[in-house]
Amino acid sequence: MRTTLDLPEDLLLKAMSLSQIKTKTQVITTALQEMIRKSEISDLKSFKGKVDLDIDLDTLRGRH
């Protein structure tokens, strides 16, 4: 999808430099993917302590 954006050039150039990404499109795409990934991880954290897997780690790792 084509979109016209008015972005702070210094912010975009710094992101490109830090990430070693060569195109503006790719640096924006990467930033959006990272935002989504972080949100999904945050959602998964809400399940911490709520799922009982009943796993014996010693058995799983081959320790007897």
Backbone torsions as a table, in degrees:
resi	resn	phi	psi	omega
1	MET	NA	133.5	177.1
2	ARG	-88.8	134.0	179.8
3	THR	-143.5	141.5	175.2
4	THR	-98.5	126.4	-179.0
5	LEU	-124.6	147.2	174.2
6	ASP	-109.4	94.9	-175.2
7	LEU	-109.5	146.6	174.3
8	PRO	-64.3	118.6	-175.2
9	GLU	-60.3	-40.0	-179.1
10	ASP	-63.5	-36.6	178.3
11	LEU	-66.9	-44.1	179.6
12	LEU	-64.9	-44.1	-180.0
13	LEU	-65.7	-37.8	178.2
14	LYS	-65.6	-43.0	178.1
15	ALA	-62.0	-40.8	179.0
16	MET	-65.0	-40.8	-179.5
17	SER	-67.2	-46.2	-178.3
18	LEU	-65.9	-36.2	-175.8
19	SER	-91.3	-9.8	-176.3
20	GLN	61.7	26.5	176.6
21	ILE	-91.5	135.8	-170.3
22	LYS	-90.0	-21.9	-176.9
23	THR	-116.3	150.2	178.5
24	LYS	-64.5	-41.7	179.8
25	THR	-59.1	-45.9	-177.4
26	GLN	-68.3	-36.5	179.6
27	VAL	-67.9	-36.3	177.2
28	ILE	-70.2	-42.7	177.9
29	THR	-60.5	-44.0	179.2
30	THR	-63.1	-41.3	179.1
31	ALA	-63.3	-41.4	178.5
32	LEU	-66.0	-42.3	178.2
33	GLN	-62.5	-40.2	-180.0
34	GLU	-66.7	-39.3	177.5
35	MET	-62.1	-43.6	178.8
36	ILE	-65.5	-42.9	-179.7
37	ARG	-60.8	-44.8	-180.0
38	LYS	-64.4	-38.4	178.2
39	SER	-65.2	-42.2	179.2
40	GLU	-65.9	-38.5	177.0
41	ILE	-64.1	-41.7	178.5
42	SER	-61.4	-40.4	177.7
43	ASP	-63.2	-39.8	179.5
44	LEU	-65.4	-32.8	-179.1
45	LYS	-63.2	-21.5	179.4
46	SER	-68.5	-16.9	178.8
47	PHE	-88.2	-4.7	-177.8
48	LYS	-56.8	125.3	178.7
49	GLY	81.8	-0.6	-177.4
50	LYS	-104.4	-11.4	-179.0
51	VAL	-111.6	120.5	178.7
52	ASP	-100.1	108.1	-177.1
53	LEU	-88.9	-13.8	-179.9
54	ASP	48.9	56.2	-178.9
55	ILE	-113.1	132.3	174.0
56	ASP	-95.1	104.8	-175.7
57	LEU	-62.4	-33.6	178.6
58	ASP	-63.5	-43.2	177.6
59	THR	-66.0	-43.8	-179.3
60	LEU	-60.2	-36.8	-178.8
61	ARG	-88.2	2.5	177.2
62	GLY	81.0	18.0	177.5
63	ARG	-94.0	132.6	-177.5
64	HIS	-116.9	NA	NA
